[in-house]
Amino acid sequence: MLIALWSPKGGSGTSVLAAACALVLAQRGDGARLADLDGDLPAILGLAADPPTGLADWLTAGNEAPVDALARLGVPAAPGVALLPRGVTDRAIAAIPAAHAGNALAAALGDGPVPTVIDAGRATTPAARAVVEGADISIAVVRGCYLALRRGVHSPLLARTTGVVLVEEPSRSLGAHEVADVLDRPVLARVPVRPAIARAVDAGVLASRLPDALARPVARLLTGLDLLADRRGEAV
């Protein structure tokens, strides 16, 4: 199972939400993989340094990249969570080979032994777009921001998007109903902006101290997508 998170606008919290999804899946299931196409997850999860080799290297290898090499890229990031980092390569790939490589990556990650959550960022590269399009579940992460919704409406990825996670800020006038109406996609979860979440990210302790303000809406999201058992009577 491959769950892709992407956003039409940077700064929406996609990487933090991707990390939280993998952490909750690992805590309540048999583990999870967290794939990073954007590059921020090592810092968010408190790793001492960015792993030098990662998915960017696998993508640039093209047809020569074996599927089993993905497992060797995994770095322990939290109990039950293996991070597949982006890596630090800056090699560019032509559009058509990159899209083919992205399709292959989506297929390989979707066939893994545990669910894989991928942070596709703004999905601006052909490879990232192909991964989002090939995912089993695609989730757009947005704030109640006119510019984000405007970009989302014009994104070709919206047609392949299952639903939306709304990051709620008190100062925004656009709420869940407006977001759902504009994007024509259901709002699957609402995640509040809270100081505790920012502090956990800034301190690099999200993996060990996942705040309830983030864990609970993420658990509801995953339960609604049938990725977690519905624990009756337990607050999520």
PETA-V132787 format. One line per field, one symbol per residue. phi: phi as a letter, one per 30 degrees, with the letter a starting at -180 (. if undefined). A space follows every 50 residues. Layout:
BEGIN
phi->???
END
This chain:
BEGIN
phi->.ccccbbdbdicjdddddddddddeddcbcjacbccccjcdeddciddad edcadddddddiddddddddddddbdcaeiccccddicdcdcbeeddddd ddddddddddcddbeccccchdhccedddddddcddbcbccbcdbedddd ddecdddddccdabccdcceddddcddddddddhbdddabcddbeddddd dddicedcbddedcddddddedddcicbddddicdb
END
